[in-house]
């Protein structure tokens, strides 16, 4: 009984809101347009653009990349202390 009452109240609310929305006339409002005048390039924009151009110029220059690592070819000097074997405790 409570479910039927709640469902009918919900249906009535939906129908009432739909009828109100259908009866409401929508009018188009014309809002004033805002015009903002600013210089095309400020000092910050010029600095960023110059930095970007400098990075592009550096990237355009071909660079030689060594495929071999000389550090891997050198022999490592072992430390003076010898390695000690350790026995693990059982837990």
C-alpha positions as CSV (number, residue, x, y, z in Angstrom):
1,X,0.0,0.0,0.0
2,X,2.8,2.4,0.9
3,X,4.6,1.6,-2.4
4,X,1.5,2.3,-4.4
5,X,1.1,5.7,-2.6
6,X,4.7,6.6,-3.1
7,X,4.6,5.6,-6.8
8,X,1.5,7.6,-7.4
9,X,2.9,10.7,-5.7
10,X,6.1,10.4,-7.8
11,X,4.1,10.0,-11.0
12,X,1.9,13.0,-10.0
13,X,5.1,15.1,-9.4
14,X,6.6,14.1,-12.7
15,X,3.4,14.9,-14.6
16,X,3.0,18.3,-12.9
17,X,6.6,19.3,-13.6
18,X,6.2,18.3,-17.2
19,X,3.0,20.3,-17.6
20,X,4.7,23.3,-16.0
21,X,7.7,23.0,-18.3
22,X,5.4,22.7,-21.4
23,X,3.4,25.8,-20.4
24,X,6.5,28.0,-19.8
25,X,7.3,30.1,-22.8
26,X,11.0,30.3,-23.6
27,X,12.2,33.7,-24.9
28,X,15.5,34.3,-26.5
29,X,17.5,36.9,-24.6
30,X,20.1,38.9,-26.5
31,X,23.0,39.7,-24.2
32,X,25.4,42.5,-25.0
33,X,28.7,41.4,-26.6
34,X,31.9,42.4,-24.8
35,X,34.8,43.5,-26.9
36,X,38.2,43.2,-25.3
37,X,41.1,45.1,-26.9
38,X,44.6,43.9,-26.1
39,X,47.9,44.1,-27.8
40,X,48.5,41.0,-30.0
41,X,51.7,40.0,-28.2
42,X,52.6,40.9,-24.6
43,X,56.1,40.8,-23.2
44,X,55.5,37.4,-21.6
45,X,54.1,35.9,-24.9
46,X,57.2,37.2,-26.7
47,X,59.5,35.7,-24.2
48,X,57.8,32.3,-24.4
49,X,57.8,32.4,-28.2
50,X,61.5,33.3,-28.3
51,X,62.3,30.4,-25.9
52,X,60.3,28.0,-28.0
53,X,62.1,29.1,-31.2
54,X,65.5,28.6,-29.4
55,X,64.5,25.1,-28.3
56,X,63.4,24.3,-31.9
57,X,66.7,25.5,-33.2
58,X,68.6,23.3,-30.8
59,X,66.5,20.3,-31.8
60,X,67.1,20.9,-35.5
61,X,70.9,20.5,-35.1
62,X,71.9,16.8,-35.6
63,X,73.8,15.3,-32.6
64,X,76.0,12.3,-32.5
65,X,75.1,9.7,-29.9
66,X,77.7,7.2,-28.7
67,X,76.3,3.7,-28.6
68,X,79.1,2.4,-26.4
69,X,79.5,3.3,-22.7
70,X,83.1,3.7,-21.8
71,X,82.3,3.2,-18.1
72,X,81.3,-0.4,-18.8
73,X,84.6,-1.2,-20.5
74,X,86.7,-0.2,-17.5
75,X,87.5,-2.9,-15.0
76,X,86.1,-2.4,-11.5
77,X,88.6,-2.6,-8.7
78,X,87.4,-4.9,-6.0
79,X,87.3,-3.7,-2.5
80,X,89.9,-4.8,0.1
81,X,87.4,-6.6,2.3
82,X,86.7,-10.1,1.0
83,X,83.1,-11.3,0.7
84,X,81.8,-13.1,3.8
85,X,79.2,-15.8,3.7
86,X,76.2,-15.2,6.0
87,X,73.9,-17.8,7.4
88,X,70.2,-16.9,7.5
89,X,68.3,-17.6,10.7
90,X,65.1,-19.6,10.3
91,X,62.0,-17.9,11.6
